[in-house]
């Protein structure tokens, strides 16, 4: 295990000295289960209990996804391209707590460094999404093919050293799962809280509230709308890349609006990162990026730094209906620059989001 990972585990264990040690011990009746984890995060794993075991953990389902060595895969992270996949492997710490090894790039085709050598904070949001789905599949038994919806998502950069030099390479992420909700033995939702650290320094924190829907129920809910997955859409004109904080027009997700305030959401379903897989609705990361770009357009110099973010998703954003992005400064904010952003379809809110700008505080 790398030194950074060891330090995270040591601090985690020290902070949990009140836990019942019996909760941390594998059941000797079920033998050694360490084969699930190898490599940099090698260590003891929670035992896989048999179907007949009376002590079977309640969060296991009848069809768990078993990963022999605890390594991230395209299916677990919902990211087919390794360039876009940031979790590497994981280790169970307690029943509902995990240490995830993450690799953040120093340069990425979409999550590119910001001016001044700053790392892109949206990496925190995307890594939260991937790590949560990975653990839901591999540790909570959600079958591949079931659908996830992140009802809420938020992050905060905790250090002024959130730079390419200080926040790339191997990152240690402690994930705590709470409010775990089961229905008929299946995971239907939970909350996650994450702490991102590198070499002992706290880089960022994040949270998410996740819902899970079976493939059968999802097909019934979405109906004919599922037929639009993978269908090409007309590509709208783009706002000037420089105004959105982007260097390439293909990464711009805002189109000018002539007849109403704000912008129209611009969707390029061939984008290799934002639309990595066929989807029947607009991915949440597209909406986060639209909010960030709107904040850039409204900021003198077009260099808004999204040091914190909190978004609530109210409904699916449909691919075939116009989505309007409205944004403006929060005049009531006591310090720093705060932007309020909203997405509307048919005059109903799809999401509401708050972005905090300016230099991040140092909490590490």
C-alpha positions in Angstrom: 0.0 0.0 0.0 1.4 3.4 -0.8 2.5 5.7 2.0 -0.3 8.1 1.3 -2.9 5.3 1.5 -1.3 4.0 4.8 -1.6 7.5 6.3 -5.2 7.7 5.4 -6.0 4.3 6.8 -4.1 5.1 10.0 -6.0 8.4 10.5 -9.3 6.7 9.7 -8.7 4.0 12.3 -7.6 6.4 14.9 -10.7 8.5 14.4 -12.9 5.3 14.8 -11.3 4.0 18.1 -14.8 3.7 19.6 -15.9 1.1 17.1 -16.6 -2.4 18.2 -13.5 -4.4 17.1 -15.8 -7.3 16.3 -17.2 -5.3 13.4 -13.8 -5.2 11.8 -12.9 -8.9 12.0 -13.7 -11.3 9.2 -15.7 -14.3 10.2 -13.2 -17.2 10.5 -15.9 -19.7 9.7 -15.9 -18.4 6.1 -12.1 -18.5 5.6 -9.7 -16.0 4.1 -11.3 -13.6 1.7 -8.3 -11.4 1.0 -8.1 -12.6 -2.6 -10.6 -9.8 -3.5 -8.0 -7.1 -3.0 -4.5 -7.0 -4.3 -2.0 -4.5 -5.6 -1.5 -1.1 -3.9 -4.7 -1.4 -1.8 -4.0 -5.0 -0.7 -5.6 -5.9 2.6 -8.3 -8.0 4.3 -11.8 -7.7 2.8 -15.1 -8.3 4.4 -16.1 -12.0 3.9 -18.5 -13.1 1.2 -21.2 -15.0 3.1 -23.0 -18.0 1.7 -26.6 -18.0 0.8 -27.5 -20.0 3.9 -25.5 -17.9 6.4 -27.5 -16.4 9.1 -24.9 -13.7 9.5 -25.1 -12.5 5.9 -24.7 -8.7 5.7 -28.1 -7.1 5.1 -26.8 -4.9 2.3 -25.8 -7.9 0.1 -28.2 -8.8 -2.6 -28.8 -12.2 -4.4 -26.8 -11.1 -7.4 -23.8 -9.1 -6.3 -21.1 -8.0 -8.8 -17.9 -9.7 -7.6 -14.6 -8.2 -8.5 -11.8 -10.6 -7.5 -9.1 -7.9 -6.8 -11.2 -4.8 -6.1 -10.2 -3.0 -9.2 -12.2 -0.4 -11.1 -13.6 -1.4 -14.4 -15.5 0.3 -17.3 -18.7 -1.4 -16.2 -18.4 -0.5 -12.5 -17.6 3.2 -13.2 -19.8 3.6 -16.3 -16.8 5.0 -18.2 -15.7 2.8 -21.2 -12.6 4.9 -22.0 -9.8 4.5 -19.5 -8.8 8.1 -20.1 -12.0 9.2 -18.4 -12.0 6.7 -15.6 -10.4 8.0 -12.4 -10.9 5.3 -9.6 -8.3 2.5 -9.7 -9.1 0.2 -6.9 -10.6 0.1 -3.4 -10.3 -1.4 0.0 -13.1 -1.9 2.6 -12.4 -0.1 5.9 -15.6 -0.9 7.8 -19.0 -2.2 6.8 -20.0 1.0 5.0 -16.6 2.8 4.6 -14.0 2.4 1.9 -10.7 3.7 0.8 -10.6 4.3 -3.0 -7.4 4.8 -4.8 -7.8 7.4 -7.6 -5.6 8.7 -10.3 -6.1 12.3 -11.4 -4.5 13.4 -14.7 -2.1 16.4 -15.0 -3.8 17.0 -18.3 -7.1 15.7 -19.7 -9.0 16.3 -22.9 -12.0 17.7 -21.1 -11.2 18.2 -17.4 -8.3 20.5 -18.4 -6.2 22.6 -16.0 -7.5 26.1 -15.3 -5.5 29.3 -15.8 -2.8 29.7 -13.2 -2.0 26.0 -13.0 -5.1 25.1 -11.0 -6.5 21.6 -11.3 -10.1 21.4 -12.5 -12.5 21.1 -9.5 -15.1 19.3 -11.6 -12.8 16.3 -11.3 -14.0 16.1 -7.7 -17.7 15.9 -8.9 -16.9 13.3 -11.6 -14.8 11.2 -9.3 -17.6 11.3 -6.7 -20.0 10.0 -9.3 -17.8 7.2 -10.6 -16.6 6.0 -7.1 -20.2 6.0 -5.8 -21.5 3.8 -8.7 -18.5 1.5 -8.5 -19.1 0.8 -4.8 -22.9 0.5 -5.3 -22.2 -2.3 -7.9 -19.3 -4.0 -6.3 -20.0 -3.7 -2.5 -23.8 -3.3 -2.4 -24.7 -5.7 -5.1 -26.5 -3.4 -7.5 -26.6 -5.4 -10.8 -25.0 -4.0 -13.9 -27.8 -2.6 -16.1 -29.6 -1.0 -13.2 -29.9 2.8 -13.3 -28.6 5.5 -11.0 -29.7 9.0 -10.4 -27.6 11.4 -8.3 -30.4 13.5 -6.6 -27.9 15.8 -5.1 -24.2 16.4 -5.6 -21.7 18.8 -4.0 -18.1 19.5 -3.5 -15.7 22.0 -1.9 -12.0 22.6 -2.6 -10.3 22.7 0.8 -6.8 24.0 0.0 -5.2 26.8 -1.9 -2.8 24.1 -3.3 -5.5 22.5 -5.5 -3.1 22.8 -8.4 -1.9 20.4 -11.1 1.3 20.0 -9.1 -0.5 19.4 -5.8 -3.6 17.6 -7.0 -2.7 15.1 -9.7 -1.4 11.5 -9.7 -2.3 9.2 -6.8 -5.2 10.5 -4.7 -6.6 8.7 -1.6 -10.4 9.0 -1.2 -12.2 7.9 2.0 -15.9 7.2 1.2 -18.5 6.9 3.9 -21.9 5.5 3.0 -24.9 6.5 5.3 -28.6 6.4 5.1 -28.4 3.1 3.2 -31.9 2.3 2.1 -33.1 -1.2 1.1 -36.3 -2.5 -0.5 -36.9 -6.2 -0.7 -33.1 -6.7 -0.2 -32.1 -4.3 -3.0 -30.2 -1.1 -2.6 -32.5 1.8 -3.5 -30.6 4.7 -2.2 -27.8 6.1 0.1 -25.8 9.1 0.9 -22.0 9.3 0.4 -19.5 11.6 1.9 -15.9 11.7 0.5 -12.6 13.1 1.6 -9.9 13.6 -1.1 -6.3 13.5 0.2 -2.8 13.4 -1.2 0.3 12.8 0.9 -1.7 13.6 4.0 -3.1 16.9 2.8 -6.8 17.4 2.5 -7.6 18.5 -1.0 -11.4 18.5 -1.2 -14.6 17.1 0.2 -17.8 16.0 -1.5 -21.2 14.5 -1.0 -23.9 12.8 -3.0 -27.4 11.4 -2.6 -27.9 8.4 -4.9 -31.0 6.6 -6.0 -31.1 3.2 -7.7 -33.7 1.9 -10.1 -33.9 -1.6 -11.5 -33.6 -1.9 -15.3 -37.2 -3.2 -15.5 -38.7 -0.3 -13.6 -36.5 2.2 -15.5 -37.8 0.9 -18.8 -41.3 1.3 -17.6 -40.7 4.8 -16.3 -39.0 6.1 -19.4 -41.1 4.3 -22.0 -40.7 5.7 -25.5 -38.0 8.2 -24.4 -35.5 5.4 -24.3 -35.6 5.2 -28.1 -33.7 8.5 -28.4 -30.5 6.9 -26.9 -27.7 7.2 -29.4 -29.8 9.2 -31.9 -27.9 12.1 -33.4 -29.2 15.6 -32.5 -28.9 18.9 -34.4 -25.9 20.7 -33.2 -26.7 24.3 -32.2 -24.3 27.3 -32.7 -21.9 27.7 -29.8 -21.2 30.7 -27.6 -17.6 31.9 -28.2 -15.3 29.4 -26.5 -13.2 32.1 -24.9 -16.3 33.5 -23.1 -17.2 30.1 -21.6 -13.6 29.4 -20.4 -13.1 26.8 -23.0 -10.3 26.5 -25.6 -12.2 24.3 -28.1 -15.7 24.9 -29.6 -16.5 21.1 -29.3 -16.4 21.5 -25.5 -18.9 24.4 -25.4 -22.4 23.3 -24.1 -24.1 26.7 -24.3 -25.8 28.2 -27.4 -26.8 31.8 -27.7 -30.5 32.7 -27.0 -32.1 35.4 -29.1 -35.6 35.5 -27.7 -35.3 34.8 -23.9 -32.8 35.4 -21.1 -29.9 33.0 -20.6 -28.7 30.4 -23.0 -29.9 27.2 -24.6 -28.2 23.9 -23.7 -26.0 22.8 -26.6 -25.7 19.0 -26.9 -23.1 17.2 -29.0 -23.9 13.5 -28.5 -20.6 12.6 -30.2 -18.5 14.2 -27.4 -16.1 11.5 -26.2 -16.3 12.4 -22.5 -19.7 14.0 -22.0 -21.5 11.4 -24.0 -19.2 8.4 -23.5 -22.2 6.0 -23.8 -25.6 6.2 -25.5 -28.0 7.9 -23.1 -31.8 8.5 -23.1 -31.4 11.8 -21.2 -28.8 14.6 -20.7 -26.0 13.4 -18.4 -25.7 15.3 -15.1 -22.1 16.3 -15.9 -23.3 18.2 -18.9 -25.5 20.2 -16.7 -22.7 20.9 -14.2 -20.5 22.1 -17.1 -23.3 24.3 -18.5 -23.5 26.0 -15.1 -19.7 26.5 -14.9 -19.7 27.9 -18.5 -22.6 30.3 -17.6 -20.6 31.6 -14.6 -17.6 32.1 -16.9 -19.6 34.1 -19.4 -20.9 36.4 -16.6 -17.5 36.9 -15.0 -15.2 39.7 -16.2 -12.2 38.1 -17.8 -14.2 34.8 -18.1 -12.1 33.1 -15.5 -14.6 32.0 -12.8 -13.0 29.4 -10.5 -15.6 27.0 -9.2 -14.2 26.3 -5.8 -17.5 24.9 -4.5 -20.7 23.5 -6.0 -24.0 22.1 -4.8 -26.6 20.9 -7.3 -30.1 19.4 -6.9 -31.5 17.4 -9.8 -35.3 17.7 -9.9 -36.2 15.7 -13.0 -34.6 14.1 -16.1 -33.3 16.6 -18.6 -34.7 15.4 -22.0 -32.5 15.3 -25.0 -35.2 16.3 -27.5 -36.6 19.3 -25.7 -35.0 22.7 -25.4 -33.3 23.3 -22.0 -32.7 26.9 -21.0 -29.9 27.9 -18.7 -30.4 30.9 -16.4 -27.6 32.3 -14.2 -26.9 35.3 -12.1 -24.9 36.4 -9.1 -26.2 35.8 -5.6 -26.2 39.4 -4.1 -26.8 38.1 -0.6 -23.5 36.2 -0.4 -21.4 37.5 2.4 -18.1 36.8 0.8 -16.6 35.7 -2.5 -18.5 35.4 -5.7 -21.5 33.1 -5.7 -23.5 32.2 -8.8 -27.1 30.8 -8.9 -27.8 28.7 -11.9 -31.0 27.0 -13.0 -32.0 24.7 -15.9 -35.6 24.8 -17.3 -37.5 22.6 -19.6 -41.1 23.5 -20.5 -40.7 26.2 -17.8 -40.2 23.6 -15.1 -36.9 23.3 -13.2 -34.6 20.5 -14.2 -31.8 21.5 -11.8 -30.8 24.2 -9.4 -27.2 24.9 -8.6 -25.0 27.1 -6.5 -21.4 27.8 -7.5 -18.9 29.4 -5.2 -16.0 31.2 -6.8 -12.7 32.7 -5.7 -9.7 31.3 -4.0 -10.4 28.2 -1.9 -9.8 28.2 1.8 -7.0 26.0 3.2 -8.5 23.3 5.4 -5.8 20.7 5.1 
